[in-house]
């Protein structure tokens, strides 16, 4: 397991991290610097940025996990 594995973050912290990424990029921080600091892939940060541009703030929220419906 890598030292910068992003799975160490809880599911509830992902929307906050996405919002911080958008804010940091708008303030001029480099995408690769942000990705390295938080242990996420650079492509993920670019995808968050594109989703925010297309769908606004709701795109950064956590999506439900698809699973088998309960009996």
Biotite code that builds the C-alpha atoms (Angstrom):
import biotite.structure as struc

atoms = struc.array([
    struc.Atom([0.000, 0.000, 0.000], chain_id="A", res_id=1, res_name="UNK", atom_name="CA", element="C"),
    struc.Atom([1.327, 3.419, -0.931], chain_id="A", res_id=2, res_name="UNK", atom_name="CA", element="C"),
    struc.Atom([1.974, 6.064, 1.691], chain_id="A", res_id=3, res_name="UNK", atom_name="CA", element="C"),
    struc.Atom([-0.260, 8.509, -0.209], chain_id="A", res_id=4, res_name="UNK", atom_name="CA", element="C"),
    struc.Atom([-3.184, 6.173, -0.743], chain_id="A", res_id=5, res_name="UNK", atom_name="CA", element="C"),
    struc.Atom([-6.391, 8.182, -1.001], chain_id="A", res_id=6, res_name="UNK", atom_name="CA", element="C"),
    struc.Atom([-8.486, 5.358, 0.476], chain_id="A", res_id=7, res_name="UNK", atom_name="CA", element="C"),
    struc.Atom([-7.330, 6.464, 3.915], chain_id="A", res_id=8, res_name="UNK", atom_name="CA", element="C"),
    struc.Atom([-9.819, 9.340, 3.681], chain_id="A", res_id=9, res_name="UNK", atom_name="CA", element="C"),
    struc.Atom([-13.335, 8.637, 4.849], chain_id="A", res_id=10, res_name="UNK", atom_name="CA", element="C"),
    struc.Atom([-16.290, 8.740, 2.488], chain_id="A", res_id=11, res_name="UNK", atom_name="CA", element="C"),
    struc.Atom([-17.677, 11.826, 4.197], chain_id="A", res_id=12, res_name="UNK", atom_name="CA", element="C"),
    struc.Atom([-14.499, 13.820, 3.592], chain_id="A", res_id=13, res_name="UNK", atom_name="CA", element="C"),
    struc.Atom([-14.517, 13.420, -0.208], chain_id="A", res_id=14, res_name="UNK", atom_name="CA", element="C"),
    struc.Atom([-16.991, 16.250, -0.983], chain_id="A", res_id=15, res_name="UNK", atom_name="CA", element="C"),
    struc.Atom([-14.952, 18.611, 1.201], chain_id="A", res_id=16, res_name="UNK", atom_name="CA", element="C"),
    struc.Atom([-11.738, 17.564, -0.540], chain_id="A", res_id=17, res_name="UNK", atom_name="CA", element="C"),
    struc.Atom([-13.315, 18.127, -3.958], chain_id="A", res_id=18, res_name="UNK", atom_name="CA", element="C"),
    struc.Atom([-14.452, 21.603, -2.945], chain_id="A", res_id=19, res_name="UNK", atom_name="CA", element="C"),
    struc.Atom([-10.970, 22.396, -1.630], chain_id="A", res_id=20, res_name="UNK", atom_name="CA", element="C"),
    struc.Atom([-9.479, 21.233, -4.928], chain_id="A", res_id=21, res_name="UNK", atom_name="CA", element="C"),
    struc.Atom([-11.733, 23.528, -6.957], chain_id="A", res_id=22, res_name="UNK", atom_name="CA", element="C"),
    struc.Atom([-10.982, 26.454, -4.656], chain_id="A", res_id=23, res_name="UNK", atom_name="CA", element="C"),
    struc.Atom([-7.210, 25.826, -4.727], chain_id="A", res_id=24, res_name="UNK", atom_name="CA", element="C"),
    struc.Atom([-7.133, 25.592, -8.518], chain_id="A", res_id=25, res_name="UNK", atom_name="CA", element="C"),
    struc.Atom([-9.121, 28.814, -8.864], chain_id="A", res_id=26, res_name="UNK", atom_name="CA", element="C"),
    struc.Atom([-6.628, 30.530, -6.562], chain_id="A", res_id=27, res_name="UNK", atom_name="CA", element="C"),
    struc.Atom([-3.785, 29.443, -8.829], chain_id="A", res_id=28, res_name="UNK", atom_name="CA", element="C"),
    struc.Atom([-2.411, 26.319, -7.180], chain_id="A", res_id=29, res_name="UNK", atom_name="CA", element="C"),
    struc.Atom([-1.025, 23.690, -9.537], chain_id="A", res_id=30, res_name="UNK", atom_name="CA", element="C"),
    struc.Atom([-3.143, 20.557, -10.036], chain_id="A", res_id=31, res_name="UNK", atom_name="CA", element="C"),
    struc.Atom([-0.189, 18.201, -9.623], chain_id="A", res_id=32, res_name="UNK", atom_name="CA", element="C"),
    struc.Atom([0.791, 19.878, -6.356], chain_id="A", res_id=33, res_name="UNK", atom_name="CA", element="C"),
    struc.Atom([-2.725, 19.500, -4.956], chain_id="A", res_id=34, res_name="UNK", atom_name="CA", element="C"),
    struc.Atom([-2.968, 15.874, -6.105], chain_id="A", res_id=35, res_name="UNK", atom_name="CA", element="C"),
    struc.Atom([0.358, 14.990, -4.516], chain_id="A", res_id=36, res_name="UNK", atom_name="CA", element="C"),
    struc.Atom([-0.535, 16.722, -1.249], chain_id="A", res_id=37, res_name="UNK", atom_name="CA", element="C"),
    struc.Atom([-3.838, 14.859, -0.864], chain_id="A", res_id=38, res_name="UNK", atom_name="CA", element="C"),
    struc.Atom([-2.749, 11.551, -2.381], chain_id="A", res_id=39, res_name="UNK", atom_name="CA", element="C"),
    struc.Atom([-5.185, 11.534, -5.287], chain_id="A", res_id=40, res_name="UNK", atom_name="CA", element="C"),
    struc.Atom([-4.654, 11.034, -8.985], chain_id="A", res_id=41, res_name="UNK", atom_name="CA", element="C"),
    struc.Atom([-4.203, 14.103, -11.176], chain_id="A", res_id=42, res_name="UNK", atom_name="CA", element="C"),
    struc.Atom([-6.887, 12.818, -13.547], chain_id="A", res_id=43, res_name="UNK", atom_name="CA", element="C"),
    struc.Atom([-9.360, 12.734, -10.660], chain_id="A", res_id=44, res_name="UNK", atom_name="CA", element="C"),
    struc.Atom([-8.739, 16.399, -9.904], chain_id="A", res_id=45, res_name="UNK", atom_name="CA", element="C"),
    struc.Atom([-9.246, 17.309, -13.569], chain_id="A", res_id=46, res_name="UNK", atom_name="CA", element="C"),
    struc.Atom([-12.477, 15.266, -13.594], chain_id="A", res_id=47, res_name="UNK", atom_name="CA", element="C"),
    struc.Atom([-13.735, 17.099, -10.492], chain_id="A", res_id=48, res_name="UNK", atom_name="CA", element="C"),
    struc.Atom([-12.957, 20.384, -12.186], chain_id="A", res_id=49, res_name="UNK", atom_name="CA", element="C"),
    struc.Atom([-14.833, 19.363, -15.362], chain_id="A", res_id=50, res_name="UNK", atom_name="CA", element="C"),
    struc.Atom([-17.819, 18.080, -13.363], chain_id="A", res_id=51, res_name="UNK", atom_name="CA", element="C"),
    struc.Atom([-17.956, 21.334, -11.433], chain_id="A", res_id=52, res_name="UNK", atom_name="CA", element="C"),
    struc.Atom([-17.884, 23.341, -14.662], chain_id="A", res_id=53, res_name="UNK", atom_name="CA", element="C"),
    struc.Atom([-20.713, 21.271, -16.173], chain_id="A", res_id=54, res_name="UNK", atom_name="CA", element="C"),
    struc.Atom([-22.989, 20.580, -13.213], chain_id="A", res_id=55, res_name="UNK", atom_name="CA", element="C"),
    struc.Atom([-22.079, 23.128, -10.535], chain_id="A", res_id=56, res_name="UNK", atom_name="CA", element="C"),
    struc.Atom([-21.748, 22.336, -6.826], chain_id="A", res_id=57, res_name="UNK", atom_name="CA", element="C"),
    struc.Atom([-23.985, 19.227, -6.884], chain_id="A", res_id=58, res_name="UNK", atom_name="CA", element="C"),
    struc.Atom([-21.387, 17.321, -8.938], chain_id="A", res_id=59, res_name="UNK", atom_name="CA", element="C"),
    struc.Atom([-18.956, 17.455, -6.012], chain_id="A", res_id=60, res_name="UNK", atom_name="CA", element="C"),
    struc.Atom([-21.301, 15.716, -3.573], chain_id="A", res_id=61, res_name="UNK", atom_name="CA", element="C"),
    struc.Atom([-20.931, 12.028, -2.730], chain_id="A", res_id=62, res_name="UNK", atom_name="CA", element="C"),
    struc.Atom([-22.941, 9.723, -4.950], chain_id="A", res_id=63, res_name="UNK", atom_name="CA", element="C"),
    struc.Atom([-24.757, 6.682, -3.563], chain_id="A", res_id=64, res_name="UNK", atom_name="CA", element="C"),
    struc.Atom([-22.819, 3.423, -3.772], chain_id="A", res_id=65, res_name="UNK", atom_name="CA", element="C"),
    struc.Atom([-24.515, 1.022, -6.174], chain_id="A", res_id=66, res_name="UNK", atom_name="CA", element="C"),
    struc.Atom([-25.250, -2.294, -4.544], chain_id="A", res_id=67, res_name="UNK", atom_name="CA", element="C"),
    struc.Atom([-27.745, -5.096, -4.486], chain_id="A", res_id=68, res_name="UNK", atom_name="CA", element="C"),
    struc.Atom([-31.105, -3.996, -3.049], chain_id="A", res_id=69, res_name="UNK", atom_name="CA", element="C"),
    struc.Atom([-32.031, -5.437, 0.357], chain_id="A", res_id=70, res_name="UNK", atom_name="CA", element="C"),
    struc.Atom([-34.505, -8.283, 0.545], chain_id="A", res_id=71, res_name="UNK", atom_name="CA", element="C"),
])
